[in-house]
């Protein structure tokens, strides 16, 4: 592979942001809120689709996109409606695409741009230019180089030892820099970054990072332009990671009021401990946010209802889940 992807410096800012993101994901895992509820997933998916298309000039609102998801009639520009319908289809299939496969990327582009351009899912066959910061014209690489550059980019994805979050951000920049398609490059860069982020953690399937990028659209394009001008995408990677950090923190806020029942907590513990013996302290450390009294009540109720066996006296009590085959009544709250 002769093409080298754009340089990136691992700055203190980037390292600190990676640490905050990891800590935030740990917070979500600690209270078992790593999978947003159905309503929040639905809301975030709508925000994602509306934002990524609005960046490219689509005029449909979140309410109109909701109506299209519900297969209702929407009045609007036919092109904008088709863009949303295509995006709905491709985002529903997000987890099914192979993130390290160029063929899979082309398949996703074919769905995203169906009916909007000729030969969707194919590389451009001519020159293309982009207006960047301060109305400066950026000419994308020659079209005859596109295929080899994209192959080199996916070689990087498959072989690099970069942190997954950095890798996804560098890919996003590089796809915008190469501009391999006649149209749809921006939305595909953002879409495929989401797919790559899922390699790091599944929570990213429903995080509306695109919504935050839209809110900071000027900074987004400025960061892209700086990378094009300097052949160094450090500024873009730092910007992108900051949006990811903010998105995760917003998810924490959105899920802060979610309360788990005793049944939920014991179910989490069964998955974590299996047939291993554990103490009240171990149970409390797993759930993190519950008090000692709540932990004791959960375990007492679990024993009473036949989910757990207990051995030892009060201070040295240990617990073991009964085999899942044994019928056990359902708990009803705290």
Buried (B, 14 or more C-beta within 10 A) or exposed (E): EEBEBBEBEEEEBBEEBBEBBBEBBEBBEBBBBBBBEEEBEBBBBBBBBBBBBBBEEBEBBBEBBBBBBEEEEBEBEEEBBBBBBBBBEBBEEBEEBEBBEBEBBBBBBBBBBBEBBEEBBBBBEEEBEBEBBEEEEBEBBEBEBBEEBBEBBBBBBEEBEBBBBBBBBBBBBBBBBBBBBBBBBBBBBBBBBBBBBBBBBEBBBBBBBBBBBBEBEEBBBBBBBBBBEEEBBBBBBBBBBBBBBBBBBBBBEBBEEEEBEBBBBBBBBBEBBEEEEBBBEBBBEBBEBBEEEBBBBBBBBBBEBEBBEBEEEEEEBBBBBBEEEEEBEEBEEB
